[in-house]
Amino acid sequence: MMNKLGILLAVLLLQSGCAVVEEKPLETYHLANMQQFQQDRPWQFEGRIALANEKESISAAIAWVHQLGRDDIELTGPLGQGRLVIAVLPNKVIIEDGDNRQEFQGAVESIFTEQLGVAVPVQALRYWVLGVNDPHQAVVEQVEGFGQSGWTVKFKEMQSVGGFTLPRKMGVEKELTKIKLIVDQWKI
């Protein structure tokens, strides 16, 4: 069960943002246009996420709320079955599944790898879901996205949200791990 929780967590971490404004798809992604989102500001989104690796494949609804110093990610399985709430704080991760609450201290990346059995670039994902690279890591710009720390991040569809251009559909891949995210609603 912890393996499936880990995969759900990884999938949730790939989303972010919400805006209560009519959203229209835009045609192309340009990293240079996204740099304003490297500044830490509150945001939230709701959408759908899919995660697959060589052993598992999971789909879930995702709601991600980012506040300064904290990310709360809620994953809900198909037809509302199964709910996982993950709080990511500096040097701490709290995982609740409705029946159990587990708290882990230490480096966030290490906690995810140890407890969930999946290597997830947690710190970078909060930037990637906004369409921007993690400013603390080297980046290689690519068509429709970029590469960072061995991960390929591609933005398949962008949308206009309250005067901003944000991702609607994105994919993240590294070796046999693939994450797909569709953002239905942003709030910036």
LUMSE-732127 format. One record per residue (C-alpha): residue in one letter; z, y, x. Coordinates in steps of 0.25 Angstrom, whole numbers, plus 5000, padded with zeros to 4 digits. Each point is the difference from the previous one (the first is absolute). Example, Ala and Ser with C-alpha at 12.3 -4.5 7.8 and 13.67 -1.06 7.14 Angstrom:
2
<rec r="A" pz="5031" py="4982" px="5049"/>
<rec r="S" pz="4998" py="5014" px="5006"/>
// end
This chain:
188
<rec r="M" pz="5000" py="5000" px="5000"/>
<rec r="M" pz="5003" py="5010" px="5012"/>
<rec r="N" pz="4986" py="4998" px="5005"/>
<rec r="K" pz="4994" py="5004" px="4986"/>
<rec r="L" pz="5010" py="5012" px="5000"/>
<rec r="G" pz="4995" py="5004" px="5014"/>
<rec r="I" pz="4985" py="5000" px="4996"/>
<rec r="L" pz="5003" py="5008" px="4988"/>
<rec r="L" pz="5008" py="5010" px="5008"/>
<rec r="A" pz="4988" py="5001" px="5010"/>
<rec r="V" pz="4991" py="5003" px="4989"/>
<rec r="L" pz="5009" py="5011" px="4994"/>
<rec r="L" pz="5000" py="5007" px="5013"/>
<rec r="L" pz="4986" py="5003" px="4999"/>
<rec r="Q" pz="5000" py="5009" px="4989"/>
<rec r="S" pz="5005" py="5014" px="4997"/>
<rec r="G" pz="4999" py="5013" px="4992"/>
<rec r="C" pz="4997" py="5005" px="4985"/>
<rec r="A" pz="4995" py="5012" px="4993"/>
<rec r="V" pz="5000" py="5003" px="4986"/>
<rec r="V" pz="4986" py="5006" px="5000"/>
<rec r="E" pz="4986" py="4994" px="4996"/>
<rec r="E" pz="4995" py="4992" px="5012"/>
<rec r="K" pz="4985" py="5000" px="5004"/>
<rec r="P" pz="4995" py="4991" px="5010"/>
<rec r="L" pz="4994" py="5007" px="5013"/>
<rec r="E" pz="4989" py="4994" px="5008"/>
<rec r="T" pz="5005" py="4999" px="5015"/>
<rec r="Y" pz="5012" py="5000" px="5008"/>
<rec r="H" pz="5002" py="5009" px="5012"/>
<rec r="L" pz="5013" py="4999" px="5009"/>
<rec r="A" pz="4999" py="5014" px="5004"/>
<rec r="N" pz="5002" py="5005" px="4986"/>
<rec r="M" pz="5013" py="4992" px="4998"/>
<rec r="Q" pz="5008" py="5005" px="5012"/>
<rec r="Q" pz="5009" py="5009" px="4990"/>
<rec r="F" pz="5006" py="4987" px="4995"/>
<rec r="Q" pz="5007" py="4997" px="5014"/>
<rec r="Q" pz="5010" py="5010" px="4996"/>
<rec r="D" pz="5012" py="4993" px="4993"/>
<rec r="R" pz="5000" py="5004" px="4985"/>
<rec r="P" pz="5005" py="4993" px="4988"/>
<rec r="W" pz="4989" py="4992" px="4992"/>
<rec r="Q" pz="4999" py="4988" px="4991"/>
<rec r="F" pz="4989" py="4991" px="4994"/>
<rec r="E" pz="4998" py="4988" px="4991"/>
<rec r="G" pz="4990" py="4990" px="5001"/>
<rec r="R" pz="4996" py="4985" px="5004"/>
<rec r="I" pz="5001" py="4993" px="5013"/>
<rec r="A" pz="4995" py="4986" px="5005"/>
<rec r="L" pz="5004" py="4994" px="5013"/>
<rec r="A" pz="4994" py="4987" px="5006"/>
<rec r="N" pz="5002" py="4993" px="5013"/>
<rec r="E" pz="4996" py="4986" px="5005"/>
<rec r="K" pz="5012" py="4994" px="4991"/>
<rec r="E" pz="5002" py="5009" px="4988"/>
<rec r="S" pz="4993" py="5009" px="4990"/>
<rec r="I" pz="5008" py="5009" px="4991"/>
<rec r="S" pz="4997" py="5011" px="4990"/>
<rec r="A" pz="5010" py="5010" px="4995"/>
<rec r="A" pz="5001" py="5014" px="4993"/>
<rec r="I" pz="5006" py="5010" px="5010"/>
<rec r="A" pz="5008" py="5013" px="4998"/>
<rec r="W" pz="5003" py="5007" px="5013"/>
<rec r="V" pz="5009" py="5012" px="5001"/>
<rec r="H" pz="5001" py="5007" px="5013"/>
<rec r="Q" pz="5011" py="5011" px="5003"/>
<rec r="L" pz="5004" py="5005" px="5013"/>
<rec r="G" pz="5007" py="4989" px="5008"/>
<rec r="R" pz="4998" py="4990" px="4989"/>
<rec r="D" pz="4989" py="4991" px="4993"/>
<rec r="D" pz="5003" py="4992" px="4987"/>
<rec r="I" pz="4990" py="4990" px="4997"/>
<rec r="E" pz="5000" py="4992" px="4987"/>
<rec r="L" pz="4991" py="4987" px="4999"/>
<rec r="T" pz="4998" py="4994" px="4986"/>
<rec r="G" pz="4992" py="4987" px="4999"/>
<rec r="P" pz="4989" py="4997" px="4990"/>
<rec r="L" pz="5004" py="5001" px="4985"/>
<rec r="G" pz="5013" py="5007" px="5005"/>
<rec r="Q" pz="5005" py="4987" px="5006"/>
<rec r="G" pz="5009" py="5002" px="5012"/>
<rec r="R" pz="5005" py="5013" px="5005"/>
<rec r="L" pz="5003" py="5004" px="5015"/>
<rec r="V" pz="5006" py="5013" px="5004"/>
<rec r="I" pz="5000" py="5004" px="5014"/>
<rec r="A" pz="5007" py="5012" px="5006"/>
<rec r="V" pz="4995" py="5004" px="5014"/>
<rec r="L" pz="5010" py="5010" px="5008"/>
<rec r="P" pz="5001" py="5003" px="5014"/>
<rec r="N" pz="5005" py="4987" px="5007"/>
<rec r="K" pz="5003" py="4993" px="4987"/>
<rec r="V" pz="4992" py="4992" px="4989"/>
<rec r="I" pz="5006" py="4997" px="4987"/>
<rec r="I" pz="4993" py="4989" px="4991"/>
<rec r="E" pz="5004" py="4997" px="4986"/>
<rec r="D" pz="4994" py="4990" px="4991"/>
<rec r="G" pz="5008" py="5001" px="4987"/>
<rec r="D" pz="5010" py="4989" px="5004"/>
<rec r="N" pz="5002" py="5003" px="5015"/>
<rec r="R" pz="5002" py="5012" px="5008"/>
<rec r="Q" pz="4998" py="4999" px="5015"/>
<rec r="E" pz="5003" py="5011" px="5011"/>
<rec r="F" pz="4994" py="4999" px="5014"/>
<rec r="Q" pz="5003" py="5010" px="5012"/>
<rec r="G" pz="4992" py="5002" px="5012"/>
<rec r="A" pz="4985" py="5004" px="5003"/>
<rec r="V" pz="4992" py="5000" px="4987"/>
<rec r="E" pz="4988" py="4993" px="5006"/>
<rec r="S" pz="5009" py="4989" px="5005"/>
<rec r="I" pz="5008" py="4998" px="4987"/>
<rec r="F" pz="4987" py="4998" px="4993"/>
<rec r="T" pz="4994" py="4990" px="5010"/>
<rec r="E" pz="5014" py="4992" px="5000"/>
<rec r="Q" pz="5004" py="5000" px="4986"/>
<rec r="L" pz="4986" py="4999" px="4993"/>
<rec r="G" pz="4992" py="4992" px="5010"/>
<rec r="V" pz="4989" py="5010" px="5000"/>
<rec r="A" pz="4997" py="5010" px="5010"/>
<rec r="V" pz="4998" py="5013" px="4992"/>
<rec r="P" pz="4997" py="5014" px="5006"/>
<rec r="V" pz="5011" py="5006" px="4991"/>
<rec r="Q" pz="5001" py="5014" px="5007"/>
<rec r="A" pz="4985" py="5002" px="5001"/>
<rec r="L" pz="4998" py="4996" px="4985"/>
<rec r="R" pz="5006" py="5012" px="4995"/>
<rec r="Y" pz="4989" py="5008" px="5006"/>
<rec r="W" pz="4989" py="4991" px="4998"/>
<rec r="V" pz="5002" py="5000" px="4985"/>
<rec r="L" pz="4997" py="5015" px="5000"/>
<rec r="G" pz="4987" py="4998" px="5008"/>
<rec r="V" pz="5006" py="5005" px="5013"/>
<rec r="N" pz="5003" py="4993" px="5014"/>
<rec r="D" pz="5014" py="4999" px="5005"/>
<rec r="P" pz="5002" py="5012" px="5009"/>
<rec r="H" pz="5009" py="4992" px="5009"/>
<rec r="Q" pz="4989" py="4989" px="5004"/>
<rec r="A" pz="4986" py="5001" px="5007"/>
<rec r="V" pz="4989" py="5000" px="4990"/>
<rec r="V" pz="4985" py="4996" px="5000"/>
<rec r="E" pz="4992" py="5007" px="4990"/>
<rec r="Q" pz="4990" py="4991" px="4993"/>
<rec r="V" pz="4990" py="5001" px="4988"/>
<rec r="E" pz="5008" py="5001" px="4987"/>
<rec r="G" pz="5013" py="4999" px="5007"/>
<rec r="F" pz="5007" py="4997" px="5014"/>
<rec r="G" pz="5007" py="4990" px="5009"/>
<rec r="Q" pz="5014" py="5000" px="5004"/>
<rec r="S" pz="5009" py="4990" px="5007"/>
<rec r="G" pz="4990" py="4989" px="4998"/>
<rec r="W" pz="4999" py="5003" px="4985"/>
<rec r="T" pz="4987" py="5004" px="4993"/>
<rec r="V" pz="5002" py="5010" px="4989"/>
<rec r="K" pz="4988" py="5003" px="4991"/>
<rec r="F" pz="4999" py="5009" px="4988"/>
<rec r="K" pz="4991" py="4995" px="4990"/>
<rec r="E" pz="5001" py="5011" px="4989"/>
<rec r="M" pz="5007" py="5014" px="5000"/>
<rec r="Q" pz="5005" py="5008" px="4988"/>
<rec r="S" pz="5003" py="5015" px="4998"/>
<rec r="V" pz="5014" py="5002" px="4996"/>
<rec r="G" pz="5006" py="5013" px="4997"/>
<rec r="G" pz="4991" py="5007" px="5010"/>
<rec r="F" pz="5002" py="4989" px="5011"/>
<rec r="T" pz="4991" py="4989" px="5004"/>
<rec r="L" pz="5008" py="4987" px="5000"/>
<rec r="P" pz="4996" py="4985" px="5001"/>
<rec r="R" pz="4997" py="4992" px="4987"/>
<rec r="K" pz="4996" py="4987" px="5007"/>
<rec r="M" pz="5003" py="4995" px="5014"/>
<rec r="G" pz="5001" py="4988" px="5008"/>
<rec r="V" pz="5008" py="4997" px="5013"/>
<rec r="E" pz="4997" py="4988" px="5009"/>
<rec r="K" pz="5005" py="4993" px="5012"/>
<rec r="E" pz="4995" py="4986" px="5004"/>
<rec r="L" pz="5002" py="4992" px="4988"/>
<rec r="T" pz="5009" py="5010" px="4992"/>
<rec r="K" pz="4993" py="5008" px="4990"/>
<rec r="I" pz="5007" py="5010" px="4990"/>
<rec r="K" pz="4992" py="5007" px="4989"/>
<rec r="L" pz="5006" py="5012" px="4992"/>
<rec r="I" pz="4995" py="5007" px="4988"/>
<rec r="V" pz="5008" py="5013" px="4996"/>
<rec r="D" pz="4999" py="5003" px="4985"/>
<rec r="Q" pz="5009" py="5012" px="5000"/>
<rec r="W" pz="5005" py="5010" px="5011"/>
<rec r="K" pz="5011" py="5010" px="5000"/>
<rec r="I" pz="5000" py="5010" px="5011"/>
// end
